[in-house]
Amino acid sequence: MSPMMKVPLSSITRVVLGLAATVSTHPTRKCTDVTVEVPVVSRNAVFNLTAPKSNIDVTNFVLDLTRQGHNLTNEVLAGYTTIEDTYHVVATYCEPHSGPSGTLQLLTHGVGFDRSYWDVPTNDYNYSYVAQAVDNGYSTFAWDRLGIAQSQHGEAVNEIQSYLEIAALHSLTNLLREGSIDGINSGFDKVVHIGHSFGSIQSYSLAVLYPGASDGLVLTGFSQASQFVSYFGLGGNFVLANGLPGFKDYSEGYLAAGDETAVQTNFFAPGQFDPALLDLAYASGKPVTVGELLTFPGATASENPLTGPVLIITGGRDIPFCGGDCLLTGDPALSNFLEMSRPLFPATSKFEAVVVDEAGHGLNLEYSHQLTYSTILGFITQNVGL
């Protein structure tokens, strides 16, 4: 490996997407869209890899990435660089009409989605986690991960990577605690980080890399069973994002699900969803970068120093983190794959692992979403408080 390098910021090409702060009202909540200037310092990998230029290139990349017995990340790693810059991040902040809570829930979406994953409007917001959280008295902050959707885009191989996004999450957390974001009229005593899938990886990694940054973790669609992640790559039927309608502003190296069947395979369990939600998930889906896929695990192999509580909640038929059956571990001493994380949280005040029976990877979009939400909110209320 070559020594750490610092790349001049002028060598990094980005697209800036802005969104003016707007306020929307709902019978039980007040929401504000905000654009935040986020300072980021990240040690990124430098990969000796060219962004795919055709769908054949994309398929070749996925086959190399998921090849058993190989580690493509290590095979194409040329060294490291430090990226230091300020990025535009777009988010939605919601609070009860009665005012903000002392505890903020910071919501990070996974691959294939944007921040709307947490606030699905279908059936009068019956599927909205944000609506349920605010109804229970909590303030929420859901952001488009750096590089995705309305947040600032970037070069897709060596810039938009997991550790850059984790650094952005850390900066957002600090700004929110301090009350330093325009459009949000308070700071917060506590911040609980809630993630889905890749967002759970980033939330876990935040607590590893920045001890004390989080007062609690809720990791949905997650486990430490990394042997199944390749299923997600192979099931996703990935193609060039900018070859699909709606993704023309994404550069080479951004990949997206090629059809609705791919979304069903990776996120929905048989018989556990309304087909209208599958249609919505595909129509509103978002891409992933080559750099994100190469740095996907983040710091999840490391012991986590979190002293606050942690809940892991995952569908029993989750594909990428359970291989389709979270209970079939092959080890009589391991009741489910989620329990693999328990020894990695030696300092936590509370560890709880919940398998949602028969649910898939996209928990917020399935019939069991109400059970998922009540479990999360009950855990936070009992172990962190308002």
ZAMARGU-4260 file (C-alpha; in steps of 0.2 Angstrom, whole numbers, plus 5000, padded with zeros to 4 digits):
<rodrens>
0) 5000/5000/5000 | 5006/5017/4996 | 5007/5030/5010 | 4993/5042/5014 | 4991/5055/5001
5) 4981/5071/5001 | 4972/5075/4985 | 4969/5093/4980 | 4950/5097/4981 | 4950/5104/4964
10) 4953/5087/4957 | 4937/5081/4963 | 4922/5084/4953 | 4905/5086/4961 | 4887/5091/4957
15) 4879/5103/4970 | 4860/5101/4973 | 4852/5114/4983 | 4835/5114/4992 | 4828/5130/5001
20) 4821/5127/5018 | 4803/5124/5017 | 4790/5120/5031 | 4775/5108/5029 | 4762/5105/5042
25) 4753/5089/5047 | 4739/5086/5060 | 4752/5080/5073 | 4769/5086/5066 | 4779/5100/5059
30) 4792/5096/5046 | 4806/5107/5038 | 4817/5103/5023 | 4835/5110/5026 | 4851/5111/5017
35) 4866/5109/5028 | 4884/5114/5025 | 4893/5099/5032 | 4912/5100/5035 | 4920/5083/5032
40) 4937/5075/5034 | 4939/5058/5028 | 4952/5045/5025 | 4946/5037/5009 | 4953/5023/4999
45) 4961/5025/4982 | 4956/5011/4970 | 4965/5007/4954 | 4948/5004/4945 | 4939/5013/4931
50) 4921/5017/4933 | 4910/5005/4923 | 4905/5013/4906 | 4892/4999/4900 | 4881/4987/4908
55) 4893/4973/4903 | 4906/4982/4914 | 4894/4984/4928 | 4890/4965/4928 | 4908/4961/4927
60) 4911/4972/4942 | 4897/4964/4952 | 4904/4946/4948 | 4921/4951/4953 | 4915/4959/4969
65) 4904/4944/4974 | 4917/4931/4970 | 4919/4919/4984 | 4937/4917/4991 | 4942/4934/4984
70) 4942/4952/4991 | 4940/4964/4977 | 4943/4979/4988 | 4960/4973/4993 | 4964/4968/4975
75) 4961/4985/4968 | 4967/4996/4983 | 4981/5007/4978 | 4983/5018/4994 | 4973/5031/5004
80) 4970/5049/5003 | 4963/5062/5014 | 4947/5072/5008 | 4944/5088/5018 | 4929/5099/5011
85) 4912/5105/5015 | 4897/5097/5007 | 4879/5101/5005 | 4867/5089/5013 | 4848/5089/5012
90) 4837/5083/5026 | 4820/5084/5033 | 4818/5088/5051 | 4801/5085/5060 | 4795/5088/5077
95) 4778/5088/5087 | 4767/5104/5086 | 4770/5105/5105 | 4789/5107/5102 | 4805/5098/5100
100) 4810/5083/5111 | 4826/5082/5121 | 4831/5066/5112 | 4833/5067/5093 | 4832/5052/5081
105) 4844/5054/5067 | 4838/5042/5053 | 4850/5035/5039 | 4843/5026/5024 | 4851/5011/5016
110) 4856/5007/4998 | 4842/5009/4985 | 4833/5023/4995 | 4833/5041/5000 | 4827/5049/5016
115) 4809/5046/5011 | 4811/5028/5016 | 4807/5034/5034 | 4792/5044/5029 | 4782/5034/5016
120) 4766/5043/5012 | 4756/5027/5007 | 4739/5024/5016 | 4739/5041/5024 | 4757/5039/5031
125) 4752/5022/5039 | 4769/5016/5033 | 4779/5032/5040 | 4791/5029/5054 | 4793/5048/5056
130) 4774/5050/5059 | 4774/5036/5072 | 4790/5043/5081 | 4783/5061/5081 | 4766/5055/5087
135) 4776/5047/5102 | 4784/5064/5106 | 4801/5063/5096 | 4810/5074/5085 | 4817/5066/5069
140) 4830/5071/5057 | 4831/5060/5041 | 4845/5065/5028 | 4849/5060/5011 | 4866/5051/5012
145) 4881/5061/5005 | 4881/5057/4986 | 4863/5052/4985 | 4847/5060/4980 | 4846/5079/4984
150) 4862/5079/4994 | 4878/5083/4985 | 4884/5071/4972 | 4902/5066/4968 | 4915/5055/4959
155) 4908/5038/4961 | 4924/5027/4964 | 4936/5036/4975 | 4926/5050/4983 | 4908/5044/4988
160) 4913/5030/5000 | 4907/5024/5016 | 4920/5033/5027 | 4916/5050/5019 | 4897/5047/5023
165) 4901/5042/5041 | 4912/5058/5043 | 4897/5068/5036 | 4885/5059/5049 | 4897/5064/5063
170) 4897/5082/5058 | 4878/5082/5056 | 4877/5074/5074 | 4888/5088/5081 | 4878/5102/5072
175) 4862/5095/5078 | 4867/5094/5096 | 4873/5112/5096 | 4858/5118/5088 | 4868/5125/5074
180) 4857/5121/5059 | 4846/5135/5051 | 4828/5130/5052 | 4830/5120/5068 | 4827/5131/5083
185) 4835/5120/5096 | 4849/5109/5101 | 4847/5091/5108 | 4853/5083/5124 | 4853/5066/5116
190) 4855/5059/5099 | 4849/5041/5094 | 4856/5035/5078 | 4844/5024/5068 | 4849/5016/5052
195) 4843/5004/5039 | 4855/4991/5030 | 4870/5002/5024 | 4863/5016/5035 | 4865/5004/5050
200) 4883/5000/5045 | 4886/5018/5045 | 4878/5021/5062 | 4887/5007/5069 | 4903/5013/5062
205) 4900/5031/5069 | 4900/5024/5086 | 4916/5015/5083 | 4926/5029/5075 | 4919/5043/5085
210) 4916/5037/5103 | 4903/5047/5112 | 4895/5053/5097 | 4879/5042/5099 | 4868/5040/5114
215) 4860/5024/5107 | 4859/5014/5091 | 4844/5006/5082 | 4851/4995/5068 | 4837/4989/5056
220) 4840/4976/5042 | 4857/4972/5050 | 4868/4958/5057 | 4886/4954/5058 | 4884/4939/5046
225) 4894/4946/5032 | 4894/4930/5021 | 4877/4934/5014 | 4880/4951/5007 | 4885/4945/4990
230) 4867/4939/4988 | 4862/4957/4988 | 4875/4961/4974 | 4869/4946/4963 | 4851/4949/4966
235) 4851/4967/4963 | 4853/4966/4943 | 4863/4982/4944 | 4865/4993/4929 | 4872/5010/4925
240) 4861/5022/4934 | 4862/5036/4921 | 4855/5024/4908 | 4839/5024/4917 | 4825/5038/4917
245) 4827/5050/4932 | 4846/5047/4935 | 4853/5057/4920 | 4862/5068/4932 | 4872/5054/4940
250) 4890/5051/4934 | 4898/5035/4928 | 4900/5023/4943 | 4883/5026/4950 | 4873/5009/4949
255) 4855/5006/4951 | 4843/4991/4951 | 4839/4986/4933 | 4821/4981/4936 | 4807/4979/4949
260) 4811/4960/4951 | 4828/4965/4958 | 4820/4976/4971 | 4808/4963/4976 | 4822/4950/4978
265) 4833/4961/4989 | 4820/4969/5000 | 4803/4960/5000 | 4798/4943/5008 | 4785/4932/5000
270) 4768/4937/5004 | 4773/4950/5016 | 4769/4966/5006 | 4757/4976/4996 | 4762/4976/4978
275) 4759/4995/4978 | 4774/4997/4990 | 4785/4987/4978 | 4780/4998/4964 | 4784/5013/4975
280) 4801/5007/4980 | 4806/5004/4962 | 4799/5020/4955 | 4807/5031/4969 | 4823/5020/4971
285) 4840/5028/4971 | 4858/5022/4966 | 4873/5016/4974 | 4891/5020/4970 | 4905/5008/4966
290) 4915/5016/4980 | 4901/5013/4992 | 4901/4994/4987 | 4920/4993/4989 | 4919/5000/5006
295) 4902/4993/5011 | 4907/4985/5028 | 4914/5001/5036 | 4920/4998/5054 | 4908/4984/5058
300) 4922/4971/5061 | 4927/4982/5076 | 4922/4981/5094 | 4909/4995/5098 | 4913/5006/5113
305) 4895/5012/5114 | 4889/5014/5132 | 4871/5018/5128 | 4858/5005/5122 | 4858/4996/5106
310) 4843/4987/5097 | 4846/4976/5082 | 4829/4972/5073 | 4830/4963/5056 | 4817/4953/5046
315) 4818/4934/5048 | 4819/4932/5029 | 4832/4946/5027 | 4843/4942/5012 | 4859/4952/5013
320) 4861/4949/5032 | 4853/4932/5035 | 4853/4923/5018 | 4834/4922/5019 | 4833/4914/5037
325) 4840/4923/5052 | 4836/4908/5064 | 4846/4895/5054 | 4863/4898/5060 | 4871/4881/5060
330) 4876/4884/5078 | 4865/4877/5092 | 4873/4891/5104 | 4868/4905/5092 | 4849/4907/5092
335) 4850/4920/5077 | 4862/4929/5067 | 4858/4946/5076 | 4866/4938/5092 | 4883/4938/5083
340) 4884/4957/5088 | 4881/4955/5107 | 4900/4952/5111 | 4905/4967/5101 | 4895/4978/5113
345) 4904/4975/5129 | 4900/4992/5137 | 4882/4994/5131 | 4869/4998/5144 | 4856/4987/5135
350) 4858/4975/5121 | 4842/4968/5112 | 4840/4958/5096 | 4823/4956/5088 | 4819/4945/5073
355) 4803/4950/5064 | 4795/4934/5059 | 4794/4931/5040 | 4799/4949/5036 | 4811/4954/5023
360) 4825/4967/5021 | 4814/4982/5018 | 4806/4982/5035 | 4797/4999/5033 | 4788/4993/5017
365) 4780/4977/5023 | 4765/4972/5032 | 4774/4970/5049 | 4780/4988/5049 | 4769/4992/5064
370) 4777/4979/5074 | 4794/4985/5069 | 4790/5003/5073 | 4782/4999/5090 | 4797/4989/5095
375) 4809/5003/5090 | 4799/5016/5099 | 4796/5006/5115 | 4815/5002/5116 | 4820/5020/5114
380) 4807/5026/5126 | 4812/5014/5139 | 4831/5015/5137 | 4834/5033/5132 | 4818/5043/5135
385) 4811/5059/5127
</rodrens>
